């Protein structure tokens, strides 16, 4: 794995954490700690970017775009897929944890 691919994954993880924190702040009744929101956001970010990347053509980590450096890591697939995936997975985890709490 070259450094440009790692940069794309880091962008996806950070975007996912941002999406997870946003959902965690919006739904304060969810019984989730910071670690849970960070982990579910990070995992959802990478997964969401991969899914969006495959739907739009190419994967979440595109080897051809990886040659472009940091500019190609900040593309629509990585940012929106990361934020969306992190938010969705964090929402799902929060709903499951609330259901288990009752």
N, C-alpha and C positions, 0 to 999 in steps of 0.2 A: 504494500500500500504506500503510495507516495504522499507527500505532504499536502498536496492540493486536495486529495480525497479526504484526508483527515480534517482539513479545514472545512469541507462541506459537511462532514458529520458533526463537527463542533457547532457549526451554524445551525444545523437541524436540532441539536440537543438544546442549545440556548433558546432558540425559538420555541421549542416544546416546553421548556421550563417557564417561559414567559406566558404561554397559553395556559399552562397548568395553574400558575399563580393567579392569573386573571379569573379563572373559573373558581378557584378556591376562595378568592376574595368576594366574588359575586354570590356564592352559596355558603355563607358563613355557618349555616346549620349543619353542614357536612362535618362529620366527626373525623377530620383528617389533620394530621400533623404536618409540619413543614417537610419532613423527609419523604412522606408519602406523596405530597404534591410535587416535589422535585423529581422523584423517581418516576412517577407515572407520567409527568410532563415530558421528561427526557426520552423515555421509551416511546411514548406516543408521538413525540416530535420526529424521531427517526422513522418510525413506522408510517406516519402520515405523509412525510416527504417521499418515502419510497412508493406508497400507493399513488399519490398525486403524480409523481414522476412517471410511473408506469401508465397511468391514464393519459397523460399528456405526451407520452413518447419518451423513451429513455427511462432509466431507473432513477431512484432518489439520489444516487451517487453516479453521475454520468462521467465515464472515463474520458470521453472526448472533450467535455466541458471542463474537466479537471485541469487540463493544460492551460486554461485561461487565467488561473490564479484566483485571488480573492474576489475579483469582480464576478467571476462565474459562480462562485460559492454563494453569492448574495442574490441568486435569481429567484423567480417567483415560486418555483417548485420547492426549494429549500425553505424559504421564509413562510409562505402561506401553508404549505404542507406541514411544516414543523409546528407553527402556532395552532393550526386547526387540529392536528393529530394530538398534540399535547393537551389541548382543551377538552377534546372528546374523551380521551382515555382517562383524564383526571375526573371528568364528570361521571363516567361509568364507575370508576373506583369509589368515588364519593357516594354514589347511589347504592352501591353494594355494601359499603361500610355502614351507611345509615340503615339499610334493611337488616343487617346483621345485629345492629345495636338494639332494635325494637323487639 
